[in-house]
Amino acid sequence: MIAAFTFVKDSSPLTAVATVEGVFGAAYFGVGRGIGGLAGGFIMGRKSEAFGIFAAVAAAAAVVYAVSLAVIWLVQKNSRRPVRSST
């Protein structure tokens, strides 16, 4: 969220920073959360297996996150290894 506000601030002219941040905040906190709650309630009401679907999506996201952290850690670990010279 902070990164998005920073991007909005850096992308807008100085005379319109407050207005752009206000519109962005209203869109995120007002409309975005309202539509998300409405869509989630609709899905929960229409599907009896909605909890299982949400759990599977959350588990898949957790696996992707864990794998990406492991890859980043391995890349950083290998990049710190000193290079041996042949002389």
mmCIF file as gemmi writes it, N, C-alpha and C atoms, coordinates in Angstrom:
data_model
loop_
_atom_site.group_PDB
_atom_site.id
_atom_site.type_symbol
_atom_site.label_atom_id
_atom_site.label_alt_id
_atom_site.label_comp_id
_atom_site.label_asym_id
_atom_site.label_entity_id
_atom_site.label_seq_id
_atom_site.pdbx_PDB_ins_code
_atom_site.Cartn_x
_atom_site.Cartn_y
_atom_site.Cartn_z
_atom_site.occupancy
_atom_site.B_iso_or_equiv
_atom_site.pdbx_formal_charge
_atom_site.auth_seq_id
_atom_site.auth_asym_id
_atom_site.pdbx_PDB_model_num
ATOM 1 N N . MET Axp A 1 ? 0.821 -1.185 0 1 0 ? 1 A 1
ATOM 2 C CA . MET Axp A 1 ? 0 0 0 1 0 ? 1 A 1
ATOM 3 C C . MET Axp A 1 ? 0.866 1.249 0 1 0 ? 1 A 1
ATOM 4 N N . ILE Axp A 2 ? 1.923 1.234 0.812 1 0 ? 2 A 1
ATOM 5 C CA . ILE Axp A 2 ? 2.81 2.391 0.867 1 0 ? 2 A 1
ATOM 6 C C . ILE Axp A 2 ? 3.517 2.579 -0.47 1 0 ? 2 A 1
ATOM 7 N N . ALA Axp A 3 ? 3.908 1.474 -1.1 1 0 ? 3 A 1
ATOM 8 C CA . ALA Axp A 3 ? 4.563 1.573 -2.402 1 0 ? 3 A 1
ATOM 9 C C . ALA Axp A 3 ? 3.622 2.166 -3.445 1 0 ? 3 A 1
ATOM 10 N N . ALA Axp A 4 ? 2.36 1.809 -3.379 1 0 ? 4 A 1
ATOM 11 C CA . ALA Axp A 4 ? 1.4 2.352 -4.336 1 0 ? 4 A 1
ATOM 12 C C . ALA Axp A 4 ? 1.211 3.845 -4.124 1 0 ? 4 A 1
ATOM 13 N N . PHE Axp A 5 ? 1.102 4.269 -2.868 1 0 ? 5 A 1
ATOM 14 C CA . PHE Axp A 5 ? 0.971 5.701 -2.598 1 0 ? 5 A 1
ATOM 15 C C . PHE Axp A 5 ? 2.232 6.456 -3.013 1 0 ? 5 A 1
ATOM 16 N N . THR Axp A 6 ? 3.4 5.858 -2.811 1 0 ? 6 A 1
ATOM 17 C CA . THR Axp A 6 ? 4.646 6.504 -3.231 1 0 ? 6 A 1
ATOM 18 C C . THR Axp A 6 ? 4.693 6.642 -4.744 1 0 ? 6 A 1
ATOM 19 N N . PHE Axp A 7 ? 4.258 5.601 -5.46 1 0 ? 7 A 1
ATOM 20 C CA . PHE Axp A 7 ? 4.226 5.668 -6.916 1 0 ? 7 A 1
ATOM 21 C C . PHE Axp A 7 ? 3.27 6.751 -7.386 1 0 ? 7 A 1
ATOM 22 N N . VAL Axp A 8 ? 2.094 6.813 -6.77 1 0 ? 8 A 1
ATOM 23 C CA . VAL Axp A 8 ? 1.117 7.838 -7.146 1 0 ? 8 A 1
ATOM 24 C C . VAL Axp A 8 ? 1.685 9.228 -6.888 1 0 ? 8 A 1
ATOM 25 N N . LYS Axp A 9 ? 2.351 9.399 -5.741 1 0 ? 9 A 1
ATOM 26 C CA . LYS Axp A 9 ? 2.927 10.707 -5.398 1 0 ? 9 A 1
ATOM 27 C C . LYS Axp A 9 ? 4.024 11.094 -6.382 1 0 ? 9 A 1
ATOM 28 N N . ASP Axp A 10 ? 4.878 10.14 -6.74 1 0 ? 10 A 1
ATOM 29 C CA . ASP Axp A 10 ? 5.981 10.431 -7.659 1 0 ? 10 A 1
ATOM 30 C C . ASP Axp A 10 ? 5.511 10.652 -9.088 1 0 ? 10 A 1
ATOM 31 N N . SER Axp A 11 ? 4.374 10.073 -9.453 1 0 ? 11 A 1
ATOM 32 C CA . SER Axp A 11 ? 3.885 10.175 -10.833 1 0 ? 11 A 1
ATOM 33 C C . SER Axp A 11 ? 3.024 11.404 -11.082 1 0 ? 11 A 1
ATOM 34 N N . SER Axp A 12 ? 2.556 12.051 -10.043 1 0 ? 12 A 1
ATOM 35 C CA . SER Axp A 12 ? 1.65 13.187 -10.233 1 0 ? 12 A 1
ATOM 36 C C . SER Axp A 12 ? 2.398 14.504 -10.048 1 0 ? 12 A 1
ATOM 37 N N . PRO Axp A 13 ? 1.886 15.574 -10.652 1 0 ? 13 A 1
ATOM 38 C CA . PRO Axp A 13 ? 2.524 16.88 -10.469 1 0 ? 13 A 1
ATOM 39 C C . PRO Axp A 13 ? 2.36 17.364 -9.028 1 0 ? 13 A 1
ATOM 40 N N . LEU Axp A 14 ? 3.273 18.218 -8.586 1 0 ? 14 A 1
ATOM 41 C CA . LEU Axp A 14 ? 3.266 18.695 -7.205 1 0 ? 14 A 1
ATOM 42 C C . LEU Axp A 14 ? 1.973 19.418 -6.834 1 0 ? 14 A 1
ATOM 43 N N . THR Axp A 15 ? 1.358 20.066 -7.787 1 0 ? 15 A 1
ATOM 44 C CA . THR Axp A 15 ? 0.137 20.817 -7.477 1 0 ? 15 A 1
ATOM 45 C C . THR Axp A 15 ? -1.075 19.908 -7.278 1 0 ? 15 A 1
ATOM 46 N N . ALA Axp A 16 ? -0.967 18.64 -7.658 1 0 ? 16 A 1
ATOM 47 C CA . ALA Axp A 16 ? -2.117 17.739 -7.563 1 0 ? 16 A 1
ATOM 48 C C . ALA Axp A 16 ? -1.864 16.525 -6.683 1 0 ? 16 A 1
ATOM 49 N N . VAL Axp A 17 ? -0.79 16.523 -5.9 1 0 ? 17 A 1
ATOM 50 C CA . VAL Axp A 17 ? -0.434 15.343 -5.105 1 0 ? 17 A 1
ATOM 51 C C . VAL Axp A 17 ? -1.537 15 -4.104 1 0 ? 17 A 1
ATOM 52 N N . ALA Axp A 18 ? -2.035 15.971 -3.376 1 0 ? 18 A 1
ATOM 53 C CA . ALA Axp A 18 ? -3.057 15.704 -2.363 1 0 ? 18 A 1
ATOM 54 C C . ALA Axp A 18 ? -4.343 15.186 -2.998 1 0 ? 18 A 1
ATOM 55 N N . THR Axp A 19 ? -4.725 15.751 -4.115 1 0 ? 19 A 1
ATOM 56 C CA . THR Axp A 19 ? -5.94 15.313 -4.789 1 0 ? 19 A 1
ATOM 57 C C . THR Axp A 19 ? -5.807 13.892 -5.309 1 0 ? 19 A 1
ATOM 58 N N . VAL Axp A 20 ? -4.676 13.595 -5.935 1 0 ? 20 A 1
ATOM 59 C CA . VAL Axp A 20 ? -4.462 12.26 -6.488 1 0 ? 20 A 1
ATOM 60 C C . VAL Axp A 20 ? -4.398 11.221 -5.373 1 0 ? 20 A 1
ATOM 61 N N . GLU Axp A 21 ? -3.718 11.535 -4.262 1 0 ? 21 A 1
ATOM 62 C CA . GLU Axp A 21 ? -3.665 10.594 -3.148 1 0 ? 21 A 1
ATOM 63 C C . GLU Axp A 21 ? -5.05 10.388 -2.539 1 0 ? 21 A 1
ATOM 64 N N . GLY Axp A 22 ? -5.848 11.43 -2.465 1 0 ? 22 A 1
ATOM 65 C CA . GLY Axp A 22 ? -7.208 11.292 -1.947 1 0 ? 22 A 1
ATOM 66 C C . GLY Axp A 22 ? -8.075 10.413 -2.824 1 0 ? 22 A 1
ATOM 67 N N . VAL Axp A 23 ? -7.985 10.612 -4.137 1 0 ? 23 A 1
ATOM 68 C CA . VAL Axp A 23 ? -8.767 9.796 -5.066 1 0 ? 23 A 1
ATOM 69 C C . VAL Axp A 23 ? -8.308 8.346 -5.017 1 0 ? 23 A 1
ATOM 70 N N . PHE Axp A 24 ? -6.995 8.136 -4.975 1 0 ? 24 A 1
ATOM 71 C CA . PHE Axp A 24 ? -6.467 6.773 -4.911 1 0 ? 24 A 1
ATOM 72 C C . PHE Axp A 24 ? -6.876 6.09 -3.61 1 0 ? 24 A 1
ATOM 73 N N . GLY Axp A 25 ? -6.786 6.808 -2.495 1 0 ? 25 A 1
ATOM 74 C CA . GLY Axp A 25 ? -7.18 6.236 -1.209 1 0 ? 25 A 1
ATOM 75 C C . GLY Axp A 25 ? -8.662 5.899 -1.169 1 0 ? 25 A 1
ATOM 76 N N . ALA Axp A 26 ? -9.485 6.771 -1.726 1 0 ? 26 A 1
ATOM 77 C CA . ALA Axp A 26 ? -10.926 6.502 -1.77 1 0 ? 26 A 1
ATOM 78 C C . ALA Axp A 26 ? -11.229 5.29 -2.638 1 0 ? 26 A 1
ATOM 79 N N . ALA Axp A 27 ? -10.52 5.178 -3.757 1 0 ? 27 A 1
ATOM 80 C CA . ALA Axp A 27 ? -10.74 4.035 -4.636 1 0 ? 27 A 1
ATOM 81 C C . ALA Axp A 27 ? -10.319 2.731 -3.961 1 0 ? 27 A 1
ATOM 82 N N . TYR Axp A 28 ? -9.209 2.767 -3.238 1 0 ? 28 A 1
ATOM 83 C CA . TYR Axp A 28 ? -8.719 1.545 -2.595 1 0 ? 28 A 1
ATOM 84 C C . TYR Axp A 28 ? -9.557 1.171 -1.387 1 0 ? 28 A 1
ATOM 85 N N . PHE Axp A 29 ? -9.723 2.115 -0.458 1 0 ? 29 A 1
ATOM 86 C CA . PHE Axp A 29 ? -10.398 1.801 0.792 1 0 ? 29 A 1
ATOM 87 C C . PHE Axp A 29 ? -11.918 1.774 0.651 1 0 ? 29 A 1
ATOM 88 N N . GLY Axp A 30 ? -12.461 2.555 -0.238 1 0 ? 30 A 1
ATOM 89 C CA . GLY Axp A 30 ? -13.908 2.621 -0.379 1 0 ? 30 A 1
ATOM 90 C C . GLY Axp A 30 ? -14.441 1.636 -1.393 1 0 ? 30 A 1
ATOM 91 N N . VAL Axp A 31 ? -14.17 1.895 -2.647 1 0 ? 31 A 1
ATOM 92 C CA . VAL Axp A 31 ? -14.722 1.089 -3.728 1 0 ? 31 A 1
ATOM 93 C C . VAL Axp A 31 ? -14.102 -0.302 -3.753 1 0 ? 31 A 1
ATOM 94 N N . GLY Axp A 32 ? -12.787 -0.384 -3.626 1 0 ? 32 A 1
ATOM 95 C CA . GLY Axp A 32 ? -12.112 -1.682 -3.711 1 0 ? 32 A 1
ATOM 96 C C . GLY Axp A 32 ? -12.54 -2.654 -2.636 1 0 ? 32 A 1
ATOM 97 N N . ARG Axp A 33 ? -12.572 -2.206 -1.415 1 0 ? 33 A 1
ATOM 98 C CA . ARG Axp A 33 ? -12.98 -3.099 -0.323 1 0 ? 33 A 1
ATOM 99 C C . ARG Axp A 33 ? -14.47 -3.397 -0.376 1 0 ? 33 A 1
ATOM 100 N N . GLY Axp A 34 ? -15.246 -2.452 -0.827 1 0 ? 34 A 1
ATOM 101 C CA . GLY Axp A 34 ? -16.684 -2.7 -0.96 1 0 ? 34 A 1
ATOM 102 C C . GLY Axp A 34 ? -16.99 -3.753 -2.002 1 0 ? 34 A 1
ATOM 103 N N . ILE Axp A 35 ? -16.357 -3.632 -3.152 1 0 ? 35 A 1
ATOM 104 C CA . ILE Axp A 35 ? -16.573 -4.616 -4.212 1 0 ? 35 A 1
ATOM 105 C C . ILE Axp A 35 ? -16.012 -5.972 -3.797 1 0 ? 35 A 1
ATOM 106 N N . GLY Axp A 36 ? -14.86 -5.978 -3.109 1 0 ? 36 A 1
ATOM 107 C CA . GLY Axp A 36 ? -14.289 -7.237 -2.639 1 0 ? 36 A 1
ATOM 108 C C . GLY Axp A 36 ? -15.207 -7.945 -1.659 1 0 ? 36 A 1
ATOM 109 N N . GLY Axp A 37 ? -15.781 -7.188 -0.722 1 0 ? 37 A 1
ATOM 110 C CA . GLY Axp A 37 ? -16.713 -7.788 0.226 1 0 ? 37 A 1
ATOM 111 C C . GLY Axp A 37 ? -17.984 -8.281 -0.448 1 0 ? 37 A 1
ATOM 112 N N . LEU Axp A 38 ? -18.473 -7.518 -1.396 1 0 ? 38 A 1
ATOM 113 C CA . LEU Axp A 38 ? -19.667 -7.912 -2.131 1 0 ? 38 A 1
ATOM 114 C C . LEU Axp A 38 ? -19.414 -9.179 -2.944 1 0 ? 38 A 1
ATOM 115 N N . ALA Axp A 39 ? -18.284 -9.221 -3.655 1 0 ? 39 A 1
ATOM 116 C CA . ALA Axp A 39 ? -17.962 -10.404 -4.461 1 0 ? 39 A 1
ATOM 117 C C . ALA Axp A 39 ? -17.731 -11.618 -3.571 1 0 ? 39 A 1
ATOM 118 N N . GLY Axp A 40 ? -17.013 -11.431 -2.44 1 0 ? 40 A 1
ATOM 119 C CA . GLY Axp A 40 ? -16.79 -12.552 -1.529 1 0 ? 40 A 1
ATOM 120 C C . GLY Axp A 40 ? -18.085 -13.071 -0.937 1 0 ? 40 A 1
ATOM 121 N N . GLY Axp A 41 ? -18.987 -12.186 -0.561 1 0 ? 41 A 1
ATOM 122 C CA . GLY Axp A 41 ? -20.284 -12.611 -0.05 1 0 ? 41 A 1
ATOM 123 C C . GLY Axp A 41 ? -21.113 -13.323 -1.092 1 0 ? 41 A 1
ATOM 124 N N . PHE Axp A 42 ? -21.045 -12.846 -2.32 1 0 ? 42 A 1
ATOM 125 C CA . PHE Axp A 42 ? -21.768 -13.506 -3.409 1 0 ? 42 A 1
ATOM 126 C C . PHE Axp A 42 ? -21.24 -14.913 -3.633 1 0 ? 42 A 1
ATOM 127 N N . ILE Axp A 43 ? -19.92 -15.065 -3.635 1 0 ? 43 A 1
ATOM 128 C CA . ILE Axp A 43 ? -19.318 -16.386 -3.833 1 0 ? 43 A 1
ATOM 129 C C . ILE Axp A 43 ? -19.672 -17.317 -2.678 1 0 ? 43 A 1
ATOM 130 N N . MET Axp A 44 ? -19.603 -16.806 -1.452 1 0 ? 44 A 1
ATOM 131 C CA . MET Axp A 44 ? -19.927 -17.641 -0.291 1 0 ? 44 A 1
ATOM 132 C C . MET Axp A 44 ? -21.395 -18.064 -0.307 1 0 ? 44 A 1
ATOM 133 N N . GLY Axp A 45 ? -22.268 -17.196 -0.785 1 0 ? 45 A 1
ATOM 134 C CA . GLY Axp A 45 ? -23.684 -17.519 -0.826 1 0 ? 45 A 1
ATOM 135 C C . GLY Axp A 45 ? -24.055 -18.477 -1.942 1 0 ? 45 A 1
ATOM 136 N N . ARG Axp A 46 ? -23.351 -18.437 -3.023 1 0 ? 46 A 1
ATOM 137 C CA . ARG Axp A 46 ? -23.695 -19.25 -4.192 1 0 ? 46 A 1
ATOM 138 C C . ARG Axp A 46 ? -23.025 -20.613 -4.206 1 0 ? 46 A 1
ATOM 139 N N . LYS Axp A 47 ? -21.909 -20.756 -3.555 1 0 ? 47 A 1
ATOM 140 C CA . LYS Axp A 47 ? -21.167 -22 -3.624 1 0 ? 47 A 1
ATOM 141 C C . LYS Axp A 47 ? -20.987 -22.566 -2.223 1 0 ? 47 A 1
ATOM 142 N N . SER Axp A 48 ? -21.339 -23.817 -2.046 1 0 ? 48 A 1
ATOM 143 C CA . SER Axp A 48 ? -21.16 -24.435 -0.735 1 0 ? 48 A 1
ATOM 144 C C . SER Axp A 48 ? -19.704 -24.809 -0.493 1 0 ? 48 A 1
ATOM 145 N N . GLU Axp A 49 ? -18.937 -24.955 -1.539 1 0 ? 49 A 1
ATOM 146 C CA . GLU Axp A 49 ? -17.527 -25.324 -1.394 1 0 ? 49 A 1
ATOM 147 C C . GLU Axp A 49 ? -16.598 -24.111 -1.453 1 0 ? 49 A 1
ATOM 148 N N . ALA Axp A 50 ? -17.121 -22.927 -1.214 1 0 ? 50 A 1
ATOM 149 C CA . ALA Axp A 50 ? -16.325 -21.703 -1.325 1 0 ? 50 A 1
ATOM 150 C C . ALA Axp A 50 ? -15.152 -21.698 -0.352 1 0 ? 50 A 1
ATOM 151 N N . PHE Axp A 51 ? -15.346 -22.204 0.869 1 0 ? 51 A 1
ATOM 152 C CA . PHE Axp A 51 ? -14.254 -22.222 1.832 1 0 ? 51 A 1
ATOM 153 C C . PHE Axp A 51 ? -13.1 -23.073 1.309 1 0 ? 51 A 1
ATOM 154 N N . GLY Axp A 52 ? -13.406 -24.19 0.719 1 0 ? 52 A 1
ATOM 155 C CA . GLY Axp A 52 ? -12.365 -25.052 0.151 1 0 ? 52 A 1
ATOM 156 C C . GLY Axp A 52 ? -11.622 -24.381 -0.991 1 0 ? 52 A 1
ATOM 157 N N . ILE Axp A 53 ? -12.349 -23.632 -1.813 1 0 ? 53 A 1
ATOM 158 C CA . ILE Axp A 53 ? -11.723 -22.917 -2.926 1 0 ? 53 A 1
ATOM 159 C C . ILE Axp A 53 ? -10.789 -21.844 -2.392 1 0 ? 53 A 1
ATOM 160 N N . PHE Axp A 54 ? -11.28 -21.055 -1.421 1 0 ? 54 A 1
ATOM 161 C CA . PHE Axp A 54 ? -10.441 -20.011 -0.838 1 0 ? 54 A 1
ATOM 162 C C . PHE Axp A 54 ? -9.224 -20.6 -0.136 1 0 ? 54 A 1
ATOM 163 N N . ALA Axp A 55 ? -9.393 -21.741 0.547 1 0 ? 55 A 1
ATOM 164 C CA . ALA Axp A 55 ? -8.274 -22.39 1.228 1 0 ? 55 A 1
ATOM 165 C C . ALA Axp A 55 ? -7.239 -22.884 0.22 1 0 ? 55 A 1
ATOM 166 N N . ALA Axp A 56 ? -7.688 -23.441 -0.898 1 0 ? 56 A 1
ATOM 167 C CA . ALA Axp A 56 ? -6.76 -23.92 -1.919 1 0 ? 56 A 1
ATOM 168 C C . ALA Axp A 56 ? -5.988 -22.768 -2.549 1 0 ? 56 A 1
ATOM 169 N N . VAL Axp A 57 ? -6.67 -21.665 -2.814 1 0 ? 57 A 1
ATOM 170 C CA . VAL Axp A 57 ? -5.992 -20.495 -3.383 1 0 ? 57 A 1
ATOM 171 C C . VAL Axp A 57 ? -4.966 -19.945 -2.388 1 0 ? 57 A 1
ATOM 172 N N . ALA Axp A 58 ? -5.33 -19.872 -1.107 1 0 ? 58 A 1
ATOM 173 C CA . ALA Axp A 58 ? -4.394 -19.383 -0.096 1 0 ? 58 A 1
ATOM 174 C C . ALA Axp A 58 ? -3.194 -20.32 0.048 1 0 ? 58 A 1
ATOM 175 N N . ALA Axp A 59 ? -3.428 -21.629 0.005 1 0 ? 59 A 1
ATOM 176 C CA . ALA Axp A 59 ? -2.324 -22.587 0.1 1 0 ? 59 A 1
ATOM 177 C C . ALA Axp A 59 ? -1.406 -22.474 -1.111 1 0 ? 59 A 1
ATOM 178 N N . ALA Axp A 60 ? -1.975 -22.306 -2.288 1 0 ? 60 A 1
ATOM 179 C CA . ALA Axp A 60 ? -1.151 -22.148 -3.492 1 0 ? 60 A 1
ATOM 180 C C . ALA Axp A 60 ? -0.326 -20.869 -3.421 1 0 ? 60 A 1
ATOM 181 N N . ALA Axp A 61 ? -0.917 -19.802 -2.929 1 0 ? 61 A 1
ATOM 182 C CA . ALA Axp A 61 ? -0.171 -18.55 -2.782 1 0 ? 61 A 1
ATOM 183 C C . ALA Axp A 61 ? 0.955 -18.702 -1.768 1 0 ? 61 A 1
ATOM 184 N N . ALA Axp A 62 ? 0.716 -19.434 -0.699 1 0 ? 62 A 1
ATOM 185 C CA . ALA Axp A 62 ? 1.759 -19.659 0.301 1 0 ? 62 A 1
ATOM 186 C C . ALA Axp A 62 ? 2.91 -20.474 -0.276 1 0 ? 62 A 1
ATOM 187 N N . VAL Axp A 63 ? 2.602 -21.468 -1.096 1 0 ? 63 A 1
ATOM 188 C CA . VAL Axp A 63 ? 3.659 -22.279 -1.719 1 0 ? 63 A 1
ATOM 189 C C . VAL Axp A 63 ? 4.474 -21.435 -2.693 1 0 ? 63 A 1
ATOM 190 N N . VAL Axp A 64 ? 3.807 -20.632 -3.503 1 0 ? 64 A 1
ATOM 191 C CA . VAL Axp A 64 ? 4.527 -19.759 -4.444 1 0 ? 64 A 1
ATOM 192 C C . VAL Axp A 64 ? 5.417 -18.784 -3.687 1 0 ? 64 A 1
ATOM 193 N N . TYR Axp A 65 ? 4.917 -18.237 -2.599 1 0 ? 65 A 1
ATOM 194 C CA . TYR Axp A 65 ? 5.691 -17.3 -1.791 1 0 ? 65 A 1
ATOM 195 C C . TYR Axp A 65 ? 6.912 -17.985 -1.181 1 0 ? 65 A 1
ATOM 196 N N . ALA Axp A 66 ? 6.733 -19.183 -0.632 1 0 ? 66 A 1
ATOM 197 C CA . ALA Axp A 66 ? 7.845 -19.905 -0.012 1 0 ? 66 A 1
ATOM 198 C C . ALA Axp A 66 ? 8.902 -20.277 -1.046 1 0 ? 66 A 1
ATOM 199 N N . VAL Axp A 67 ? 8.473 -20.724 -2.206 1 0 ? 67 A 1
ATOM 200 C CA . VAL Axp A 67 ? 9.436 -21.092 -3.257 1 0 ? 67 A 1
ATOM 201 C C . VAL Axp A 67 ? 10.195 -19.864 -3.74 1 0 ? 67 A 1
ATOM 202 N N . SER Axp A 68 ? 9.503 -18.739 -3.912 1 0 ? 68 A 1
ATOM 203 C CA . SER Axp A 68 ? 10.194 -17.535 -4.37 1 0 ? 68 A 1
ATOM 204 C C . SER Axp A 68 ? 11.189 -17.039 -3.325 1 0 ? 68 A 1
ATOM 205 N N . LEU Axp A 69 ? 10.84 -17.127 -2.038 1 0 ? 69 A 1
ATOM 206 C CA . LEU Axp A 69 ? 11.802 -16.756 -0.998 1 0 ? 69 A 1
ATOM 207 C C . LEU Axp A 69 ? 13.024 -17.662 -1.014 1 0 ? 69 A 1
ATOM 208 N N . ALA Axp A 70 ? 12.806 -18.964 -1.209 1 0 ? 70 A 1
ATOM 209 C CA . ALA Axp A 70 ? 13.926 -19.902 -1.254 1 0 ? 70 A 1
ATOM 210 C C . ALA Axp A 70 ? 14.833 -19.622 -2.445 1 0 ? 70 A 1
ATOM 211 N N . VAL Axp A 71 ? 14.245 -19.327 -3.588 1 0 ? 71 A 1
ATOM 212 C CA . VAL Axp A 71 ? 15.049 -19.014 -4.782 1 0 ? 71 A 1
ATOM 213 C C . VAL Axp A 71 ? 15.844 -17.736 -4.57 1 0 ? 71 A 1
ATOM 214 N N . ILE Axp A 72 ? 15.216 -16.713 -4.031 1 0 ? 72 A 1
ATOM 215 C CA . ILE Axp A 72 ? 15.926 -15.456 -3.773 1 0 ? 72 A 1
ATOM 216 C C . ILE Axp A 72 ? 17.058 -15.678 -2.785 1 0 ? 72 A 1
ATOM 217 N N . TRP Axp A 73 ? 16.804 -16.468 -1.739 1 0 ? 73 A 1
ATOM 218 C CA . TRP Axp A 73 ? 17.84 -16.742 -0.744 1 0 ? 73 A 1
ATOM 219 C C . TRP Axp A 73 ? 19.014 -17.487 -1.375 1 0 ? 73 A 1
ATOM 220 N N . LEU Axp A 74 ? 18.732 -18.477 -2.232 1 0 ? 74 A 1
ATOM 221 C CA . LEU Axp A 74 ? 19.811 -19.22 -2.876 1 0 ? 74 A 1
ATOM 222 C C . LEU Axp A 74 ? 20.613 -18.348 -3.831 1 0 ? 74 A 1
ATOM 223 N N . VAL Axp A 75 ? 19.947 -17.49 -4.578 1 0 ? 75 A 1
ATOM 224 C CA . VAL Axp A 75 ? 20.649 -16.604 -5.501 1 0 ? 75 A 1
ATOM 225 C C . VAL Axp A 75 ? 21.549 -15.643 -4.732 1 0 ? 75 A 1
ATOM 226 N N . GLN Axp A 76 ? 21.034 -15.079 -3.644 1 0 ? 76 A 1
ATOM 227 C CA . GLN Axp A 76 ? 21.849 -14.163 -2.849 1 0 ? 76 A 1
ATOM 228 C C . GLN Axp A 76 ? 23.006 -14.889 -2.176 1 0 ? 76 A 1
ATOM 229 N N . LYS Axp A 77 ? 22.784 -16.099 -1.727 1 0 ? 77 A 1
ATOM 230 C CA . LYS Axp A 77 ? 23.847 -16.878 -1.089 1 0 ? 77 A 1
ATOM 231 C C . LYS Axp A 77 ? 24.951 -17.192 -2.085 1 0 ? 77 A 1
ATOM 232 N N . ASN Axp A 78 ? 24.59 -17.568 -3.305 1 0 ? 78 A 1
ATOM 233 C CA . ASN Axp A 78 ? 25.582 -17.903 -4.32 1 0 ? 78 A 1
ATOM 234 C C . ASN Axp A 78 ? 26.298 -16.674 -4.855 1 0 ? 78 A 1
ATOM 235 N N . SER Axp A 79 ? 25.658 -15.523 -4.821 1 0 ? 79 A 1
ATOM 236 C CA . SER Axp A 79 ? 26.315 -14.323 -5.336 1 0 ? 79 A 1
ATOM 237 C C . SER Axp A 79 ? 27.346 -13.79 -4.352 1 0 ? 79 A 1
ATOM 238 N N . ARG Axp A 80 ? 27.281 -14.149 -3.092 1 0 ? 80 A 1
ATOM 239 C CA . ARG Axp A 80 ? 28.254 -13.695 -2.094 1 0 ? 80 A 1
ATOM 240 C C . ARG Axp A 80 ? 29.488 -14.576 -2.034 1 0 ? 80 A 1
ATOM 241 N N . ARG Axp A 81 ? 29.451 -15.703 -2.707 1 0 ? 81 A 1
ATOM 242 C CA . ARG Axp A 81 ? 30.574 -16.632 -2.688 1 0 ? 81 A 1
ATOM 243 C C . ARG Axp A 81 ? 31.761 -16.016 -3.421 1 0 ? 81 A 1
ATOM 244 N N . PRO Axp A 82 ? 32.951 -16.016 -2.806 1 0 ? 82 A 1
ATOM 245 C CA . PRO Axp A 82 ? 34.109 -15.416 -3.479 1 0 ? 82 A 1
ATOM 246 C C . PRO Axp A 82 ? 34.513 -16.21 -4.714 1 0 ? 82 A 1
ATOM 247 N N . VAL Axp A 83 ? 34.967 -15.491 -5.708 1 0 ? 83 A 1
ATOM 248 C CA . VAL Axp A 83 ? 35.399 -16.109 -6.954 1 0 ? 83 A 1
ATOM 249 C C . VAL Axp A 83 ? 36.887 -16.403 -6.853 1 0 ? 83 A 1
ATOM 250 N N . ARG Axp A 84 ? 37.298 -17.637 -7.185 1 0 ? 84 A 1
ATOM 251 C CA . ARG Axp A 84 ? 38.713 -18.003 -7.123 1 0 ? 84 A 1
ATOM 252 C C . ARG Axp A 84 ? 39.404 -17.605 -8.425 1 0 ? 84 A 1
ATOM 253 N N . SER Axp A 85 ? 40.563 -17.029 -8.275 1 0 ? 85 A 1
ATOM 254 C CA . SER Axp A 85 ? 41.307 -16.663 -9.475 1 0 ? 85 A 1
ATOM 255 C C . SER Axp A 85 ? 42.219 -17.81 -9.876 1 0 ? 85 A 1
ATOM 256 N N . SER Axp A 86 ? 42.538 -17.872 -11.144 1 0 ? 86 A 1
ATOM 257 C CA . SER Axp A 86 ? 43.354 -18.979 -11.655 1 0 ? 86 A 1
ATOM 258 C C . SER Axp A 86 ? 44.849 -18.659 -11.603 1 0 ? 86 A 1
ATOM 259 N N . THR Axp A 87 ? 45.224 -17.567 -11.015 1 0 ? 87 A 1
ATOM 260 C CA . THR Axp A 87 ? 46.643 -17.211 -10.96 1 0 ? 87 A 1
ATOM 261 C C . THR Axp A 87 ? 47.304 -17.726 -9.729 1 0 ? 87 A 1
